[in-house]
Amino acid sequence: MSERVVVAMSGGVDSSVAAALLVEQGFEVIGVMLRLWSEADGDLQPRLNPHSATGTPQSSNRCCSVEAIYDAQSVADRLGIPFYVINVEQPFKEQVVDLFVAEYAAGRTPNPCLACNRKIRFGYLLNYARTLGARYLATGHYARVRRDALGRYQLWRGVDRAKDQSYVLSVLGQADLDQVFFPVGEYTKPQVRALAAERGLPTASRVDSQDLCFVADGDYRRFLADHAPEAVQPGPIFDTRGRQLGTHHGLPAYTIGQRSGLGIAAAQPLYVLELDVARNALIVGAADELGRAWLRTGAVNWVAGEPPSGPLRADVQIRYRAHPAPALVTLGADGTAEARFVSPLRDITPGQAAVFYDGEICLGGGIITDAGA
């Protein structure tokens, strides 16, 4: 009897090809789509009319839309596999969306994909897969799983570095990697689209989804103003000497390293250095004040299941699309970490993850809590 695999299907090309490849490899495949919480279609005026891969009009709801469900069902029908939609709106709202809002209100800049992968995709959905008798959960992420000489699982970057998603999978551990497949991680995005076209999958030309799937128009500033107006209040803009230079439009509208949109006339370019929540103040300064030589994280998830035995040299990636930078990583007794960089970085942002790499291997990561010169 073939082993059963649940594939997380989004209606996109990556998860469609993941399902197709597993069917061809002889697995018993079940397609499942998560119905996540998002702003209702009626919350905003519908945007002008991009279409789904199958030609149906696109709604303003970008998360798990009727069009995405239709596309995923069409793929499942073509592959001859069962397909289900399960409702996880409440846990997604509580564990991802509410956290997203709370983090911005606290002056941090979160990446909701980290919480979604930890709590929903590789938490809730993985547990659901087990109830269906599945041995594995597969997704369309661009990453790879390997085993080292001791038999421990390793998380590797995807072959396509431009699409690599190991950063947002750094929350996974040994038990997770024992039960997951990333079938498209061995391919580049153009190759995946070609595989879809060769198999006649209706999602072959579907545009890539956006990270903030729960925001109807993609404008997170508008979303925060609607859902947490108390966190989006005007306040002073100060330089590092305490002089007020202007007024900001609400701290969530700004991020560390930002230059444009400050509305300040100055003799030299100014950049956002800090979001001071206690004073509802934006701190700005010149480019030479921007770099930070170190960062600290909260508790680190080590993919290997245990921390290194001591300090290590690693490449540290401070945002999803940032270039990794070499650093010396030291471990705190409380499970935290500190990374000291060879050269200062300009965009270290509390709330984002610092993810540690040894070449292509993702070692783990933690949420940035602080940074300094």
N, C-alpha and C positions, 0 to 999 in steps of 0.2 A: 504493500500500500504506500502511495506517495505521501510525503509529508505536507501538512497543511500550512499555508502562509496567508496571513491577512496583509493586504496592500492598502496603505493609506492613500486614497485617490482624491485628488483635488479638482479634477477636470482639466489639468494641465498636461503638457507633453511629457514631463519628466516622470510623473507617477504612472502615466499611461504606458510608457515604454518599460518602466520597472515591472508592471504587471505582465506585459507581453513577454518579456525575457524569462520571467519565472514560469509562465505557462509553457514556454518552449523547452525549459529545462526539466519539465515533468512534475512540477509541484502542483498540488491542489490549491488553487488560488481563490481567495475571496476578496472582493473589493469592498472597502468601507470608506465612506466620507463622513467627516465630523461636521456636524452643524454647529458652528461657533456663534457666539453672540456678536452682533454688529449693529450699527445704527440702522434703523428700519428704512426701507425704500422711501417712505413718506417724509423722512426727516429733512430731506434736501430736495431741491428740484432736480429731476433726472438730467444727467449730463448728455451732451449730444453724442450720440449713437455709435460708439465702437460696437462691433458685433462679436459674438462668441465664435468659436471655431466652426460651429455648425450652422452659423448664419442667423441665429436668433438675436433679437435686440438685447443689448446689455443694459441691466438696471443700474441704479446708483449704488446698490448694495454690493460691494466688492467681495464680501466674505460669503462663501458657500452659497452663491446666488442660484436662482433657478436655472440659469444658463449653465453654470458650472456643474450642477447636478445632472442636467441633461447631457452634457458632454461626457461626463464620467460614465453615466449609464450607457451611452452609445458605445464607448470603448469596451465596457464590460460585455455588452451584447455581442460585439464583434469577436471578442476573445472567448465567448461562451462560458463566462464565469458569473457566479451570483454577485449581487451588488446591494449594499445596504447603506442607509443614511442613519446615523445615530445622533441624538441631540445631546450636546455637551455645553449648551449655552450658559447654564448657571455656573458650573465650575470654571469655565473659561472666563466669564465675567468676573468672578470673585478672585481667581488666582492669576489672571493675566491683565485684564483691562483695569480693574481696580488698583492693582499694583502699579501699573503704568501711570495712572493719574496721581497716585500717592507719591511716587518717586519724583515726578515733575513738581508737585507741590512742595516737596522737600528740597528742591534746588538741584536735583540730580537728573541725569539724562539716561533713561533706561533703554534697553533693547528687549522688547517684549517677546522676541523669538526665543530667548533663553528660557524664560519662564514657561512659555508654551511647550517647548520641547521637554523640559523637566517634568512638568505637571500634567500636561494634556496628551501630547503625542506619545511620549515614552513612559507615561504614567497611566492615565485613564485608558488610552487606546490599547496599550500593551496588555493591560488587565482584561479589557474586553476581548482581545484576540484569544486569550487563554480560555475564556468562557465558550468560545467557538471551537475549542479543541485545537487551536493553531500552535505549532511549535515556534513559528517565527512571525515577526512583524517586519514588513518592508516599506520603505519610503522612497521618494524620488530625490533625496538629498545627494549632493555631490560630495561624497566622502567614501573612504574605504576602511574595511576592517581586516587586520592581519593578526597573526599570533607570533610572539617572540620565541626565543629558544627555550624558555621555561613554560611555554604553553599559555602565557597570559595574553589577553586580547589587547590589541593596539588600535587606536583610531588614527588613520592616515588622512592627509589631505586628498581631495579628489584630483584625478588626473588633470582636469581643466582648472588651472589655478585661478582663472578669471571668474569661475563659478563656484569655487571651493566653499563648502559650508561647514567645515570642521569647527570653525569658531563658535557657531551656535549649537554645535553638538558636544562641546566641551563639558557639558553637564552630565554626560553619560558615564557609566561605570562598567565594571566587569559583568555584572548580572545582566545589564542592558545589552551589551555587545554580544553576549552569548545568544541573544534572541532576535537580533536585527540583521537585515540585509539592506545594502545600499546598491542596487544593481546598476544604476547609471554612473556610479562613482568611477568606473573604469573608462568612461567615455568623455569626449568633449561635447559641448552643447550642440555644435553643428552635426556631430555624429549622431547624437540622440534624435535630433529632428529628422535626419536621414533615415534612421531606424524606424521612426514612426511613419514616415512617408512610404517606405518599402512595405510596411505591413498594413497600409491603408487605414491607419488610425485617424479619426477625425480631428484629433488635437494636434496634428503635426505642425501646424502653423499658428497655433494659439500663442498670443503674447504672454510673456512671463508675468506672474502675479507680483503684487507689491507686498512689502513687509507688513505695513499697517493695514492688514486686511479688514479690521473692524471699523476703520474710519471711512465713511461713505465717499468722501471727496478727496481723501489723501492728505488733507490739511490738518495736521495734528494740533496746530495752534488754535484753529477754529474749534476743533474737538474739545480741547482743554477749556476754552472759554465757555463752551456750552455745558460741559460736564463738571467743571471745577472752577467756577467763576471767581471764587475767593482766592485762588492761586494766581489769577491773571489780573493783577492790579498795577497801575502805573506807580513808578517810584524813581528815586534819584539815580543818576549815573555819576560815580565818583572816579577820579584817578587815584593812583596809589599814594598820593600825598593828601588825600582827603578832600580835594577840591571838587565841588559839584560842577559837572560839565553839561548836564542836560537831564532829560527825563526819559525813562524807558517805558515800554508799553506792556510790561508784564514779564517776569523772569522766564517763564517757559518759552518765550519767543526767541531766546538766545542760548548759545552754547559756547563752550570754551573754544577760543581761537577764532571766533567769528569776527569778521571785519566789516562787512557790508550791513547796511540797515541800522546803523547806530544813530544816525541823524545828528552827528556832532561835527562842527567845523573845527578843525585842528591843523596845526602846522605840519604834523606828521601823521601817518596812518595809525589808528588806534584799534586795539583788539580786545575782545572780552577775555579777562583774566580769571574772574571769579563771579559766582552768583551768591550773594550774601542774603540768605533767606531771612535771617534775624532782623535785618534792617530793610528788607525788600529792596536791596540796592544792587546795582550792576557795577562791578569794578572793571575798569579798562586801563590799558597801558600800551606802551610802545612795543614793537616787535621784540626788542631785546629783553623785555620783561616777561615774555610769554613762555619761554622754555622751562620745562621742569625736568629735574635730573632723576627723580625717584617717584615711585608710587607705592601705595599700600593697598591691599585687597582685604575683603572679608574672608570668611572660610573658603578655602580652595577645595574644589573637587578634583582629585587626582584620578585620572582614568585607570591607572594601574591598580587602584583600590587602596593604596597606601602612599604616603609622601616619600620623596627621596630621603636618603639617610643624612643629607647635609646640603649646604649651599650648592647651587648648580648654575652653570652657564646655559642660558636659553635664549631663544628668540621670542620676544614678547610682542603680541599683537594687541593693540589697545582699542581697536574698533573693528567692525565687521570687514571693512574694505581697507583698513590701514596696512601699510607695509610693516612686517615684523622688524623689530629692532633688537640688537644684542644687549643683554643685561645680565647682571649677577643677581640671582634670586635667592633670598634667604628666607627661612621658614620660621614663623612664630610658634611659640608653645601652644597657642590657642587655635592652631590650624590656619592662621592667616599667612600672608606672604608679603615680602617687600622686594621690589625690583629696582635696582640701580643701573641706569642706562650708561652705555659708553659715551653717548652724546645726548644732550637734552632733547626732549620731544615737546612739540608745541601744543598738541591737542589732547593731552591726558585729561579725561573727563570723568568725574565721579558718577557712578551709575552704569557706566559701560563696563564690559568685562575685560580683564587682562588675561589673555590666554597664552600659555607657555608651549613652545615648540622645540623639539629636537629635530631639526631638518624638516622632513615631511610628517613627523609623528607629533600628534597633539597630545601633550602630557596632561593637560587639565587647565583650569582657570578659576578665577574668582572675581567678584564685583569690586571695582575700584572704589575705595572709600576716601582716599586722600592722595595728594601729590605735593611735591615741594621742589625748591631749587637746590 
